[in-house]
Amino acid sequence: MNKPYVRSLSKTGWFLTQPRYKRYMAREVTCLFIFAYTFLLIWGLKRLAEGPDAFQGFLNALHSPLGVLFNLAVLIAAVYHSTSWFNVTPQAMPIMRGEEFVPGNIIVGAHYAVWAVVSLIVLILGV
Amino acid sequence: MSERQIQLEVLRYNPETDSEPRYQSYSVPCLNEWVVLDALNYVKDNLDPTLSYRWSCHMAVCGSCGMMINGEPKLACKAFIHEYTDQIRVDPLANFPIERDLVTSVEDFITKLASVKPYLIPKSDQPVSAGEFKQTPAELKKFKQYTLCINCMLCYAACPQYGLVPEFLGPAAISMAHRYNQDSRDGGRDERQEVIASDEGVWECSFVGACSEVCPKHVDPAGALQQVKVASTIDWYKEHLMPWMKK
């Protein structure tokens, strides 16, 4: 007799069932912070276009406790988001040299190195 | 040899009499060297001959004994008793319909696997007299890990995307397509691409990565799927930005 029993996954609570699903959701949710930050940048551009006073107001808002807190939260989320993607790059982009695959830690390390160099350049330009 | 009394909680379902599955507990004297499959065999031989489950090789080669052990997709022949407490819960593979007890219906997977043409499609017909297709060690290495797939379906049980969208082609089938696409002797990529680059194909994958974490043969299906996405994206750009490149 064929009467298969179908179990269905909870559409809303499935990611709470496994630690690895929670880690995945954490990675996905952090992109919302980056999404929010792009809006902040666009808002800053708008204020810049409106003149020096408007832009100074925008900068003052950034220096407020709420502005600092928002930037800190975005920084933490962006670092988690970026590193979680860096760490899986060897899976998505394996590189073969000769007869061997380049070890994963070299591919991941290269991402961190480029990140460090770009951050340094931005810091030097910003000072 | 030390012995431990294990409470084995097994999900039972009899399609002839049950409207839904229920847990049944068995007290099993287990040797420390045993795997969960040995405990199930003990139940079948000594306590309850009606218990149904699949197994064959007992050495992680046949891929038959995939089941959820304490909620984790595992091969029962590779899940050592000494790694567990005295209570072990055994469920049929998640995301698959239950036929009876721990036996699930595999038709969906088999259909999907066949749809990606998981066999060599030579670039051109060649008479046998022309000899074998030669391959260098580097060309072999490019896809060898994907040949280790034993079709145990643990990756489908781990994949929430397959659980939520049953139409998703899934990790093992796409990995197998990738295995042949990467093979220097093969020329069937265009035929496979129609299936694996479709909406129900690789683009349903959101890189949870659970498939690779549970794979007992370290095939890394999640890696294969991301590589398919990269290749499919390059195809798209070639087609739309460089239409003259199209064959």
Interface residues (C-beta under 8 A of the other chain):
Chain A: M1 N2 K3 P4 Y5 V6 R7 S8 L9 K11 W14 F15 T17 Q18 R20 Y21 Y24 E28 V88 P90 Q91 A92 M93 P94 M96 G98 E99 E100 F101
Chain B: Y13 P15 E16 D18 E20 P21 G71 A94 N95 P97 I98 E99 S105 T136 P137 A138 K141 K142 P160 G163 L164 S206 F207 V208 G209 A210 S212 E213 D220 A222 G223 Q226 Q227 K229 V230
